[in-house]
Every structure is written in C-alpha cells, then in structure tokens.
Amino acid sequence: MFLCRLFYRPAWLLVFLVATFSVAPASAANRAKIERQFQTWLKQVIWPQAQAAGVSQQTFRAAFKGVTLNWELPDLSPPGSKPSVPKRQRQAEFSAPAKYFSRGSLDGTTAQGKRMAQQHRTALRRAEQATGVPGRILLAIWGRESAFGRAKIPHNAFQVLGTKGFMGRRAEYFTEELLAALQIADAGHVSPGAMKSSWAGALGQPQFMPGNFLKFARDGNGDGRADIWKSEADTLMSIAHFLAQHGWQKSRDWGFEVKLPATVSCTLEGPDQGRPISDWEAMGIKRVSNRPFPAHERAGEGFLMMPAGRNGPAFLVTPNFYVLKDYNKSDLYALYVGHAGDRIDFGSGDFTQGWTPVDRLLRSDVAKMQETLERLGHDVGGADGLVGFKTRRSIGRWQQANGQEASCFPDARLVKRLQR
C-alpha cells in the first residue's frame, strides 16, 4: 500500500504491482468458455460457502448481478494457460527509492495533512486516546492510501475479488476476501453496488481488504457503525485500531534519521539484528540533528534501516516501524508514513542525507542476481526482483567477501557480474 493527488494510485499498488504477469491472448471463444466456468464456479463453489457464512441469496445475487471476469487485472492465471513470464518492467520503489519521496508527494501530503489535523482534531484526539497511536501517523496513512478520501476508487469489488479468486495466482487468499466482502454487504455496511475497490480489492478510505474490515474497522463517531467509506472519524479510528492491534507501542516513536559512520557496516540492517539504541550510540551512530536520543528510547531496541544502502539516508527504527509495515509491507511505505507524519505535526524538513542517483534496473535482472546470491549461500528473501533488506545486506556481504566496499544496493555493473 502518497500525496494529495487527483488520480488514484494508492501506496500498496506501488508495492504490489511489481508482480504483474503477461496473460497470453485468448480467443473470444476461449474467453467465453472461461467466462462460463467462472459463472459455474460462483454458483457451485462460492454460493455454498457464502450461504454457510450466513450470506443471504438476495445479497449474493445483488453482488454478482452483471459481474464478469476482468481480464485487465494483473497477476492472473486463466484455466488452461501456460505459465507466464514476469514482465520486464522497472520498479521505481525498489530501483530508485528517491522517487517515492518526490517533492509533490511530500508537500501535498504535508499541506493537506495539516488542514485535516485541524478539521478532524476531535476525531484524531479520540482515536489517539483510545489506541495510543499518534494522530500524525493516522493522517499520513490516510493521505497515502486515499488522498484523505479524495481519491477515486474505481473498481467493482466483487468483480475484482471474483476474478482473482477464480483465476488469480493467490486464488485461495482472494476467495477468502471475496467471502468477507459478501459478509460486509450482507451486514448492511455498504450496498453491493456501492462496494468499490482498488485493483486488488481494497476498500474505502483506509484501503482495508475485506477481511481486515471485519477484524479492525471501528466506529469513531459514536453512531454505532463502522463506515470507512463516508466517515472520516470511522476511518481514523479504524486505522488506529489496526495499528494498535498489531502492537503499536505508544511510549515509542517510529524512528530517527541518523549519521552512519564508515566503521558501521550497512550489512547490519534488518529487523533480526536489533540491539538497544544505546549500543548503536556506542558504535558512533548519532541523530542527524546532533540531539541525543530521547532517554526513554535509549534502552529500547532499535534496528538499522537503509532503504538505498549507502546511496541514501540511514535510520534507526523502532518496533513501531515494523507495525507500519504490517499495514503495507514496503520499507519505503513505512518510512514515508513516519516522515510525512513528522512533517505534518512537527514541521520537519527533508531528510538531511540526500539520495544518490542509482542505476535503473529491470526487475528480471535483479531476480537473476538474487538467484546467483542464493547459490552462493545468501538469504536474499526470495528471488523476486525486489531489493528488500535481505537482498541489500546480502549484496553488502558479498561485496565485503570480495574485497569491495559495501554499498548494500545493486548497480548495473554488480547485477551484470552476478548474473553469470
């Protein structure tokens, strides 16, 4: 799962739209055949499960009235199709992290976030008191996910979830989400025809998947309903409840930009290499502001996070950073939320350390590099073409083992060498 934009491109889309696959062209006759199979699947597979979950036939019929397969969705594997090949596409979030923090994005989110902080201060205060999650974090997520409710959410949720449940590569997951969406409609939270979603099936202003709506949506304005479509107060309370239930620690911040001495290796990055912040201090790491770390943070665990390796800013993050990643699995998403929240509430400026330009890489080439590193015994977190923390530090460890200075980020020369 970015800015106060007028077009719809939510945060999780930038993270998860890295796994699109080409679907071999199908003849009209073949598509018609598959369409008939889809309608049969709805009746013979989905309806019995929906009925067992308490969904009425009236709701079921309304949800799927006029619904057909959406062949334009990514990550599909139609019945009878051959295994498809990942598109050779560039992924801005992972090959050029600086793009994620564009001037327009940050300035838009900050300016609108400040206005929303004033407009919804009562709802924000109520959510913060109930959960301990700071209002600035709620605002940053709200702005990132749906431009504070202004983004257009175009898709029919039942078409999206039905298509992906029937012929998506994560069919079991999307089938569960489809059943959850039917339960939402049957409970009267929103009419089937009004249940719009993203291309992945996410709903409403906080962009909850249906299953997360059932678990985490909460009433924020006291009317007894959890309306994430039209109620800003409910949206804020729901985001806050999600984060609280995933372990947000109200006594801690999300993280700090730091100065990383040359003597501290970038290979120490990751949530599995944490140590007390006071220990990081003893290694020579300081805040970029030169102010000391807050006293209550020094004994707490901190984790080195370097989304561009030595090509960008470095951070010591807290467990709350990884709670933000439970909302969206991207390091850059969590960093954006923390940074935008600080700008909204504290008036913070840009990161002190800039982003060094990096080579534009193809995801397919990065995946080949990862396969080589795996054969050499490195844990890169999967050869998926995405430069996550395991890949970054594996690169650094390989560089060190080969007498090179560790950058912990791929470049064209390194990728070429490790494709052999």
RAUR-V746610 format. One record per residue. RES is the residue in three letters. D_CENTER is the distance of its C-alpha to the mean C-alpha in Angstrom with 1 decimal. Layout:
# RAUR-V746610
RES/D_CENTER  RES/D_CENTER
This chain:
# RAUR-V746610
MET/3.1  PHE/11.1  LEU/14.8  CYS/17.5  ARG/17.8  LEU/19.9  PHE/18.1  TYR/15.0  ARG/12.0  PRO/8.9  ALA/5.9  TRP/3.9  LEU/7.5  LEU/7.8  VAL/5.7  PHE/7.3  LEU/10.4  VAL/11.7  ALA/13.5  THR/15.8  PHE/19.3  SER/22.6  VAL/24.6  ALA/28.3  PRO/30.2  ALA/31.9  SER/35.2  ALA/35.7  ALA/37.6  ASN/35.0  ARG/32.3  ALA/34.7  LYS/35.3  ILE/31.6  GLU/31.3  ARG/34.2  GLN/32.6  PHE/29.5  GLN/31.7  THR/33.6  TRP/30.4  LEU/29.5  LYS/33.0  GLN/33.8  VAL/30.5  ILE/28.2  TRP/30.9  PRO/32.5  GLN/29.3  ALA/28.5  GLN/32.1  ALA/31.9  ALA/29.0  GLY/31.3  VAL/30.1  SER/33.1  GLN/34.4  GLN/34.4  THR/30.7  PHE/30.1  ARG/32.4  ALA/30.9  ALA/27.4  PHE/28.5  LYS/31.2  GLY/31.1  VAL/27.9  THR/27.9  LEU/25.6  ASN/23.2  TRP/23.9  GLU/21.6  LEU/18.3  PRO/16.7  ASP/16.9  LEU/20.2  SER/23.1  PRO/26.1  PRO/29.0  GLY/31.3  SER/29.2  LYS/29.4  PRO/26.4  SER/24.7  VAL/23.7  PRO/20.3  LYS/20.8  ARG/21.7  GLN/19.1  ARG/17.8  GLN/14.2  ALA/14.1  GLU/11.1  PHE/12.8  SER/16.4  ALA/16.7  PRO/14.4  ALA/16.7  LYS/15.8  TYR/12.4  PHE/14.8  SER/17.4  ARG/20.2  GLY/19.8  SER/16.2  LEU/17.1  ASP/20.5  GLY/19.5  THR/16.9  THR/19.5  ALA/22.4  GLN/21.1  GLY/19.5  LYS/23.0  ARG/24.6  MET/22.4  ALA/23.1  GLN/26.8  GLN/26.6  HIS/24.7  ARG/26.0  THR/27.6  ALA/24.5  LEU/22.5  ARG/25.4  ARG/25.6  ALA/22.0  GLU/22.3  GLN/25.7  ALA/24.5  THR/21.5  GLY/21.9  VAL/18.5  PRO/19.4  GLY/19.5  ARG/18.1  ILE/14.7  LEU/14.8  LEU/15.8  ALA/13.2  ILE/10.3  TRP/12.8  GLY/13.5  ARG/10.1  GLU/9.3  SER/12.9  ALA/15.0  PHE/16.7  GLY/17.5  ARG/19.1  ALA/16.9  LYS/18.5  ILE/16.9  PRO/19.2  HIS/19.1  ASN/21.2  ALA/19.0  PHE/21.8  GLN/22.2  VAL/18.6  LEU/18.4  GLY/22.0  THR/21.7  LYS/18.8  GLY/20.6  PHE/23.8  MET/22.9  GLY/19.3  ARG/18.6  ARG/16.9  ALA/19.7  GLU/20.2  TYR/16.7  PHE/16.9  THR/20.5  GLU/19.6  GLU/17.2  LEU/20.1  LEU/22.5  ALA/20.4  ALA/20.3  LEU/24.1  GLN/24.6  ILE/22.8  ALA/25.2  ASP/28.1  ALA/27.7  GLY/28.1  HIS/24.8  VAL/24.7  SER/27.0  PRO/25.9  GLY/26.7  ALA/24.5  MET/21.4  LYS/19.2  SER/15.7  SER/13.2  TRP/13.9  ALA/11.9  GLY/13.7  ALA/11.6  LEU/14.2  GLY/15.5  GLN/14.7  PRO/11.9  GLN/10.4  PHE/11.2  MET/11.9  PRO/15.7  GLY/16.0  ASN/13.9  PHE/16.2  LEU/19.2  LYS/18.2  PHE/16.8  ALA/18.1  ARG/21.0  ASP/23.9  GLY/23.8  ASN/27.0  GLY/29.4  ASP/30.1  GLY/29.3  ARG/26.4  ALA/22.6  ASP/22.0  ILE/18.4  TRP/19.7  LYS/22.6  SER/22.7  GLU/21.0  ALA/22.3  ASP/20.9  THR/17.4  LEU/17.6  MET/19.2  SER/16.7  ILE/13.7  ALA/16.2  HIS/17.3  PHE/13.9  LEU/13.5  ALA/17.3  GLN/17.3  HIS/14.7  GLY/17.2  TRP/16.9  GLN/20.2  LYS/21.8  SER/24.2  ARG/21.8  ASP/19.8  TRP/16.3  GLY/18.1  PHE/20.6  GLU/21.1  VAL/23.9  LYS/26.7  LEU/26.7  PRO/30.2  ALA/31.1  THR/32.3  VAL/28.9  SER/27.2  CYS/23.6  THR/23.8  LEU/23.5  GLU/19.8  GLY/17.6  PRO/17.0  ASP/20.1  GLN/22.4  GLY/22.4  ARG/25.7  PRO/27.1  ILE/26.4  SER/30.2  ASP/30.3  TRP/28.0  GLU/30.3  ALA/33.3  MET/31.8  GLY/32.0  ILE/28.5  LYS/28.8  ARG/26.8  VAL/26.9  SER/28.8  ASN/31.4  ARG/31.2  PRO/31.2  PHE/28.3  PRO/28.8  ALA/31.2  HIS/29.2  GLU/26.3  ARG/28.6  ALA/29.3  GLY/25.6  GLU/23.5  GLY/21.6  PHE/19.5  LEU/19.8  MET/16.7  MET/17.4  PRO/14.6  ALA/17.5  GLY/20.1  ARG/23.3  ASN/22.4  GLY/20.6  PRO/20.4  ALA/20.3  PHE/19.1  LEU/20.1  VAL/17.3  THR/18.0  PRO/16.7  ASN/15.0  PHE/12.6  TYR/11.5  VAL/11.5  LEU/8.8  LYS/6.8  ASP/7.9  TYR/6.1  ASN/2.6  LYS/4.5  SER/5.1  ASP/8.4  LEU/8.6  TYR/6.0  ALA/7.9  LEU/11.0  TYR/10.8  VAL/10.7  GLY/13.5  HIS/15.4  ALA/15.3  GLY/16.4  ASP/19.2  ARG/20.3  ILE/20.5  ASP/22.5  PHE/24.3  GLY/24.7  SER/23.3  GLY/23.6  ASP/21.9  PHE/21.2  THR/24.7  GLN/24.0  GLY/23.2  TRP/21.3  THR/23.8  PRO/23.6  VAL/22.5  ASP/23.6  ARG/21.8  LEU/21.2  LEU/20.7  ARG/18.2  SER/21.1  ASP/23.1  VAL/20.5  ALA/20.4  LYS/24.2  MET/24.2  GLN/22.0  GLU/24.5  THR/27.3  LEU/25.8  GLU/25.4  ARG/29.1  LEU/30.0  GLY/28.6  HIS/25.2  ASP/22.1  VAL/19.4  GLY/16.9  GLY/17.8  ALA/19.1  ASP/16.2  GLY/16.6  LEU/13.5  VAL/14.6  GLY/12.9  PHE/15.1  LYS/17.4  THR/18.2  ARG/18.8  ARG/21.2  SER/22.8  ILE/23.7  GLY/25.1  ARG/27.1  TRP/28.5  GLN/29.5  GLN/31.3  ALA/33.0  ASN/34.3  GLY/35.6  GLN/33.0  GLU/31.3  ALA/27.8  SER/25.2  CYS/22.2  PHE/20.8  PRO/22.1  ASP/24.5  ALA/26.5  ARG/29.5  LEU/27.8  VAL/25.9  LYS/29.3  ARG/31.1  LEU/28.7  GLN/28.8  ARG/32.5
